[in-house]
Amino acid sequence: MKEALGALLVGLVLGVSVPWLFSGRTAFKAQPSEKDQPRKPVERRTNGQGFVKLDHPRQVSAGIVSANPQPRQIAAEVKAYGRVLDPMPLTTLLLEIDSAQATLDASAKEYARATTLFADNQNASARALESATAAMKRDRALRDAARARLLAGWGKSLAERDDLPALLKGLTTLDSALVRLDLPPDQSLSSAPIRARLVPLSDEKRSAQADFLGPAPSTDGQTQGTGLLFLLRKNALEITPGAAVTGFIKVRGDPLQGVEVPGSAVVRHERRAWVYVQTGKARFTRRPILLEHASGDGWFVSEGVGPSDRIVISGAQVLLSEELKSQIGFPE
């Protein structure tokens, strides 16, 4: 009996310890050292701008090509924002002026006739002459009031144009466009501009030159900046009333210095435009740029990169993909 009990205890001990030994071998399995860990091609900067590390063979296989951008300069400009104005209120007001003028012409003739008849042996009564005089004065006042609204609402540069009817015809048919640009509140122009380059928000690669008409007669309640009116004589941009535009107003001053960045160098991420700059033999740093001046197949850029920077002109999208792949933990 004692021998059977002892055998049973030995069996229980072996049954518990043997699985524990095997599990322990798994638990104490040697982990790879940090040195043996595969290195990721991307590291992250604290300011959110990443850089990608690729050795030369990987650069060749990815088609990475970098080059120095060509220096360039453009005329000095002031950036402003604005919109295409609706010509219908202006058209309605002009029709009102024409109607008031026609009424005034008729009452003036009636006044002249009554004056002649009254002077000719009083063939017209004094009361008829007084009525004709009052009607003419009333009609003149109505015409002058309409002209005053035109001047106050649209400015002297438009109100006193001899070709206003012809200009309005082009605006109503959308063959041309009237644009208001508002300067930033902290900026002003020392002299009147000549023209502005308009860029629609719907297509930043397209632009057209608009002629300066004159200052706007009022200040915009939101921007609080100086308003300027421009005429796009040929509406090649096909912009319609209410459309938002960005304007680059040409001003006198030193030219703006920058570089020509090919379109192939630009990548878009997080609603911004970026280029990769080669900052080492195997390092490519992503930098933000502003796309405000389209130039052929590329962009004129005045900030972010310079002539001495080697920017990636081929394979930039590959670098961005590598960076994003590293961020979300995809395997290489």
C-alpha positions as CSV (number, residue, x, y, z in Angstrom):
1,M,0.0,0.0,0.0
2,K,2.8,2.4,0.9
3,E,4.6,1.5,-2.3
4,A,1.5,2.3,-4.4
5,L,1.0,5.6,-2.7
6,G,4.7,6.6,-3.3
7,A,4.4,5.8,-7.0
8,L,1.3,7.9,-7.3
9,L,3.1,10.9,-5.7
10,V,6.0,10.6,-8.0
11,G,3.7,10.5,-11.0
12,L,1.9,13.7,-9.9
13,V,5.2,15.5,-9.5
14,L,6.5,14.5,-12.9
15,G,3.1,15.4,-14.5
16,V,3.3,19.0,-13.2
17,S,7.1,19.7,-13.6
18,V,7.6,18.3,-17.1
19,P,5.1,20.7,-18.9
20,W,6.5,23.6,-16.8
21,L,10.0,22.8,-18.0
22,F,8.9,22.9,-21.6
23,S,6.9,26.1,-21.2
24,G,9.9,27.6,-19.4
25,R,12.1,26.9,-22.4
26,T,9.6,28.9,-24.5
27,A,9.4,31.6,-22.0
28,F,13.1,32.0,-21.7
29,K,13.7,31.9,-25.5
30,A,16.5,34.3,-26.4
31,Q,15.2,37.6,-27.9
32,P,17.0,39.2,-30.8
33,S,19.3,42.0,-29.7
34,E,18.7,45.6,-30.7
35,K,21.6,45.4,-33.0
36,D,19.9,42.5,-34.9
37,Q,16.6,44.4,-35.3
38,P,16.0,45.6,-38.9
39,R,16.4,49.4,-39.2
40,K,13.4,51.3,-40.5
41,P,14.1,53.7,-43.4
42,V,12.2,56.5,-41.7
43,E,12.7,58.5,-38.5
44,R,10.4,61.3,-37.3
45,R,11.3,64.8,-36.3
46,T,9.5,66.4,-33.4
47,N,8.1,69.2,-35.6
48,G,6.2,66.7,-37.8
49,Q,8.6,66.9,-40.8
50,G,10.0,63.5,-41.5
51,F,13.1,62.4,-43.3
52,V,13.7,59.2,-45.2
53,K,17.0,57.2,-45.2
54,L,17.7,55.2,-48.3
55,D,21.0,53.8,-49.3
56,H,22.3,54.2,-52.8
57,P,21.1,50.8,-54.2
58,R,17.6,51.5,-52.9
59,Q,17.7,55.0,-54.4
60,V,18.6,53.6,-57.8
61,S,15.9,50.9,-57.7
62,A,13.3,53.5,-56.6
63,G,14.4,55.9,-59.4
64,I,15.3,58.7,-57.0
65,V,16.9,61.7,-58.8
66,S,17.8,65.0,-57.2
67,A,19.0,68.3,-58.7
68,N,19.5,71.9,-57.8
69,P,16.5,74.1,-58.8
70,Q,17.1,76.9,-61.3
71,P,17.0,80.4,-59.7
72,R,14.4,82.8,-61.0
73,Q,12.8,86.2,-60.1
74,I,9.4,87.7,-60.7
75,A,8.0,91.2,-60.3
76,A,7.2,92.3,-56.8
77,E,3.6,91.4,-55.8
78,V,1.1,91.8,-53.0
79,K,-1.2,88.9,-52.2
80,A,-4.9,89.6,-51.8
81,Y,-8.1,87.6,-51.7
82,G,-11.4,88.5,-53.3
83,R,-14.4,87.4,-55.3
84,V,-16.1,87.9,-58.6
85,L,-18.9,90.6,-58.3
86,D,-22.4,90.1,-59.5
87,P,-23.1,92.6,-62.3
88,M,-26.9,92.4,-62.0
89,P,-27.3,95.1,-59.3
90,L,-25.1,97.4,-61.4
91,T,-27.1,96.6,-64.5
92,T,-30.4,97.3,-62.7
93,L,-29.1,100.6,-61.4
94,L,-27.9,101.7,-64.8
95,L,-31.4,100.9,-66.3
96,E,-32.9,102.9,-63.5
97,I,-30.7,105.9,-64.4
98,D,-31.6,105.5,-68.1
99,S,-35.3,105.4,-67.2
100,A,-35.0,108.5,-65.0
101,Q,-33.1,110.3,-67.7
102,A,-35.8,109.6,-70.2
103,T,-38.5,110.8,-67.8
104,L,-36.5,113.9,-67.2
105,D,-36.0,114.6,-70.9
106,A,-39.8,114.4,-71.4
107,S,-40.6,116.7,-68.4
108,A,-37.9,119.1,-69.6
109,K,-39.6,119.4,-73.0
110,E,-42.9,119.9,-71.3
111,Y,-41.4,122.6,-69.2
112,A,-39.9,124.3,-72.3
113,R,-43.2,124.2,-74.1
114,A,-45.1,125.6,-71.1
115,T,-42.6,128.4,-70.7
116,T,-42.9,129.3,-74.4
117,L,-46.7,129.3,-74.3
118,F,-46.8,131.3,-71.1
119,A,-44.4,133.9,-72.5
120,D,-46.5,134.1,-75.8
121,N,-49.4,136.1,-74.6
122,Q,-50.0,133.7,-71.7
123,N,-51.4,130.9,-73.9
124,A,-50.5,128.6,-71.0
125,S,-51.6,129.4,-67.5
126,A,-49.2,130.1,-64.7
127,R,-50.5,127.0,-62.9
128,A,-49.5,124.8,-65.9
129,L,-46.1,126.4,-65.9
130,E,-45.7,125.7,-62.2
131,S,-46.7,122.1,-62.7
132,A,-44.2,121.6,-65.5
133,T,-41.5,123.2,-63.5
134,A,-42.2,121.0,-60.5
135,A,-42.3,117.8,-62.6
136,M,-39.0,118.6,-64.2
137,K,-37.3,119.3,-60.8
138,R,-38.7,116.1,-59.4
139,D,-37.5,114.0,-62.4
140,R,-34.1,115.7,-62.2
141,A,-33.8,114.8,-58.5
142,L,-34.8,111.2,-59.2
143,R,-32.1,111.0,-61.9
144,D,-29.5,112.5,-59.6
145,A,-30.4,110.2,-56.8
146,A,-29.9,107.2,-59.0
147,R,-26.5,108.5,-60.2
148,A,-25.5,109.1,-56.5
149,R,-26.3,105.5,-55.7
150,L,-24.2,104.4,-58.6
151,L,-21.3,106.5,-57.4
152,A,-21.6,105.4,-53.8
153,G,-22.1,101.7,-54.5
154,W,-19.6,101.2,-57.3
155,G,-17.1,104.0,-57.1
156,K,-16.0,106.8,-59.4
157,S,-13.9,104.5,-61.6
158,L,-17.0,102.7,-62.8
159,A,-19.7,105.4,-62.4
160,E,-17.9,107.8,-64.7
161,R,-16.9,105.4,-67.5
162,D,-18.1,106.4,-70.9
163,D,-18.2,102.8,-72.0
164,L,-20.2,101.6,-69.0
165,P,-23.1,100.2,-71.0
166,A,-20.7,98.2,-73.3
167,L,-18.7,97.0,-70.2
168,L,-21.9,95.8,-68.6
169,K,-22.9,93.8,-71.6
170,G,-19.7,91.8,-71.4
171,L,-20.2,91.3,-67.7
172,T,-23.7,90.0,-68.0
173,T,-22.7,87.6,-70.8
174,L,-19.7,86.4,-68.7
175,D,-17.4,87.3,-71.5
176,S,-15.6,89.5,-68.9
177,A,-15.6,89.6,-65.1
178,L,-15.5,92.3,-62.5
179,V,-13.4,91.3,-59.5
180,R,-12.9,92.9,-56.1
181,L,-9.6,92.2,-54.2
182,D,-9.1,93.1,-50.6
183,L,-5.6,93.8,-49.2
184,P,-4.7,92.4,-45.8
185,P,-5.6,95.0,-43.0
186,D,-1.9,95.6,-42.3
187,Q,-1.0,96.4,-45.9
188,S,-1.4,99.3,-48.2
189,L,-0.1,100.4,-51.6
190,S,2.0,103.5,-52.1
191,S,0.9,103.9,-55.7
192,A,-2.0,102.7,-57.9
193,P,-1.3,99.2,-59.3
194,I,-1.5,98.4,-63.0
195,R,-2.8,94.9,-63.0
196,A,-3.2,91.8,-61.0
197,R,-2.8,88.1,-61.7
198,L,-6.0,86.2,-60.7
199,V,-6.0,82.6,-59.7
200,P,-9.3,80.8,-59.1
201,L,-9.5,78.6,-56.0
202,S,-10.9,75.8,-58.2
203,D,-7.8,75.5,-60.3
204,E,-4.5,76.9,-58.9
205,K,-2.6,76.1,-62.1
206,R,-4.6,78.6,-64.2
207,S,-4.3,82.4,-64.0
208,A,-5.1,85.5,-66.0
209,Q,-4.2,89.2,-65.9
210,A,-6.8,91.7,-64.9
211,D,-6.6,95.5,-65.4
212,F,-6.9,97.8,-62.4
213,L,-10.1,100.0,-62.5
214,G,-9.9,101.9,-59.2
215,P,-10.5,101.7,-55.5
216,A,-13.6,100.1,-54.1
217,P,-16.0,102.6,-52.6
218,S,-16.4,100.8,-49.3
219,T,-14.5,98.6,-46.9
220,D,-15.4,95.0,-46.5
221,G,-16.8,94.3,-43.1
222,Q,-14.9,91.1,-42.6
223,T,-11.5,91.7,-44.1
224,Q,-11.3,95.4,-43.1
225,G,-8.6,95.9,-45.8
226,T,-8.4,98.3,-48.7
227,G,-10.6,97.1,-51.6
228,L,-9.6,97.3,-55.2
229,L,-11.6,96.7,-58.4
230,F,-10.1,94.8,-61.4
231,L,-11.6,94.0,-64.8
232,L,-10.8,90.7,-66.4
233,R,-11.5,91.7,-70.0
234,K,-11.4,88.2,-71.4
235,N,-12.8,85.7,-69.0
236,A,-10.5,82.8,-70.0
237,L,-10.8,81.5,-66.5
238,E,-14.6,81.1,-66.9
239,I,-15.2,82.4,-63.4
240,T,-18.7,83.3,-62.4
241,P,-20.2,85.8,-59.9
242,G,-19.5,84.7,-56.3
243,A,-16.4,82.7,-57.2
244,A,-13.5,83.2,-54.8
245,V,-10.1,84.1,-56.3
246,T,-6.6,84.9,-55.1
247,G,-5.0,88.0,-56.6
248,F,-1.3,88.8,-56.9
249,I,-1.2,92.6,-57.4
250,K,1.9,93.9,-59.2
251,V,3.6,96.7,-57.3
252,R,6.7,98.7,-57.7
253,G,9.7,97.3,-55.8
254,D,12.6,94.9,-55.9
255,P,11.9,91.7,-57.8
256,L,11.0,88.6,-55.8
257,Q,13.8,86.0,-55.7
258,G,13.1,82.3,-55.9
259,V,13.6,79.1,-57.7
260,E,11.8,77.0,-60.4
261,V,10.4,73.8,-58.9
262,P,9.3,71.1,-61.3
263,G,5.8,69.7,-60.9
264,S,7.3,66.2,-60.5
265,A,9.1,67.3,-57.3
266,V,5.8,68.3,-55.5
267,V,3.9,65.9,-53.3
268,R,0.8,66.6,-51.4
269,H,0.1,65.5,-47.8
270,E,-2.2,66.8,-45.1
271,R,-3.6,69.4,-47.4
272,R,-0.2,70.9,-48.0
273,A,2.5,70.8,-50.7
274,W,5.9,69.4,-50.0
275,V,9.3,68.7,-51.6
276,Y,12.0,66.3,-50.5
277,V,15.5,67.8,-50.1
278,Q,18.5,65.6,-50.1
279,T,20.3,66.6,-46.9
280,G,22.8,63.8,-47.0
281,K,24.0,60.9,-49.1
282,A,21.2,58.7,-47.9
283,R,18.9,61.2,-46.2
284,F,15.9,63.1,-47.8
285,T,14.0,65.7,-45.7
286,R,10.5,66.8,-46.5
287,R,9.9,70.5,-46.5
288,P,6.7,72.5,-47.0
289,I,6.3,75.0,-49.9
290,L,3.6,77.3,-51.1
291,L,2.1,76.8,-54.6
292,E,1.2,80.4,-55.6
293,H,3.0,81.0,-58.9
294,A,2.4,78.4,-61.6
295,S,5.2,78.4,-64.2
296,G,4.9,76.0,-67.1
297,D,4.9,72.5,-65.7
298,G,6.2,73.6,-62.4
299,W,6.0,76.4,-59.8
300,F,8.0,79.5,-58.8
301,V,8.8,79.1,-55.1
302,S,10.3,81.9,-53.0
303,E,10.4,80.2,-49.6
304,G,11.3,76.8,-48.3
305,V,14.0,75.9,-50.8
306,G,16.8,77.7,-52.6
307,P,19.2,77.3,-55.4
308,S,21.7,75.5,-53.2
309,D,19.2,72.8,-52.1
310,R,19.1,69.5,-54.0
311,I,15.5,68.6,-54.4
312,V,14.1,65.3,-55.5
313,I,12.8,65.8,-59.0
314,S,12.0,62.1,-59.6
315,G,10.7,59.6,-57.1
316,A,9.4,62.0,-54.6
317,Q,6.1,60.1,-54.3
318,V,8.1,56.9,-53.5
319,L,9.8,58.7,-50.6
320,L,6.4,59.9,-49.2
321,S,5.1,56.3,-49.5
322,E,8.1,55.0,-47.5
323,E,7.5,57.6,-44.9
324,L,3.8,56.9,-44.5
325,K,4.4,53.2,-44.5
326,S,6.8,53.5,-41.6
327,Q,4.3,55.6,-39.7
328,I,1.5,53.0,-39.8
329,G,3.9,50.1,-39.2
330,F,3.8,48.3,-42.5
331,P,6.7,45.9,-43.0
332,E,9.4,46.9,-45.5
